[in-house]
């Protein structure tokens, strides 16, 4: 029985087959998922099935050319040791090349293929779109020979096949690329920066990119959209590390030793300068301004309270003299 369903649907399908008795003891049960080994087939294995994982490392379109592509195609094979020869024989019979993959390595194996094939489609499609915007009438014809040569060189030589402005350290060219992408295809900027940082990382580690040229390139790649991409310990670019040659990013990176920062980034040596700022506590000397309390000496102005001499004016109560004017006759009127 051959199971060719999406990875996420496989476990449920196997459980259903086992529960309904659709699997017979001694029956070969094969799946073509890249992510899984034979453990996903355990429910059927307990029912007596013989589990095999045979994943063709090939992209299929659902057309007649798919069968032709199986010839010479590598298969990621995982099976119990006692079934290994049977699994390899099936692959060879289909014209493929068996490649043994351990159960625990299946997810990593599948991720590697996704990077190399699935993401390549995205990059090529995006490249063709940009070429059309640049006025190229047949971007596929232009890219075909270039991509073929790049792929062939990469398969033969690995990182030694790196070429282009990032590997050369042409920071001005990379900056121009980023500016144009922001203007014409802003959705492509994040991908460009991510791939440029990875390319620079590998070129620097390989010795293709000179550290002195990497400095200016890092400034470009550490722009707003890169969100603080920095270099790693070996001089390679990563998130959150220090630049090659111990130089620091202006934004988001670790600073070099002796730059006035502690390991946690807090200012240490400069803090002693702040104690000098504590000379501003001489401003407490300004509390000598409390000599302004000498202004309370102005209370000597209370000497002006000489006007209390004016209370001597109460001598004016001399008006009581008019009471002396009343005649005795008036006092008799009081009787």
Buried (B, 14 or more C-beta within 10 A) or exposed (E): EEBEEEBEEBBEBBBEBBEEEBBEEEEBBBBBBBBBBBBBBBBBBEBEBBBBBBBBBBEEEEEEEEEEBBEEBBBBBBBBEEBBEEBBEBBEEBEBBBBEBEBEBBEEBBEEBEEEEEEBEEBBEBBBBBBEEEEBEEBEEBBEEEBEEBEEBBEEEEBEBBEEBBBBBBBEBBBEBBEBBBEEBEEBBEBBBBEBBBBBBBBBBBEBBEBEBBBBBBBBBBBEBBEEBBBBEEBBBBEEBBBBEBBBBEBBBBBEEEEEBEEEEEEEEEEEEEEEEEEEEEEEEEEEEEEEEEEEEEEEEEEEEEEEEEEEEEEEEEEEEEEEEEEEEEEEEEE
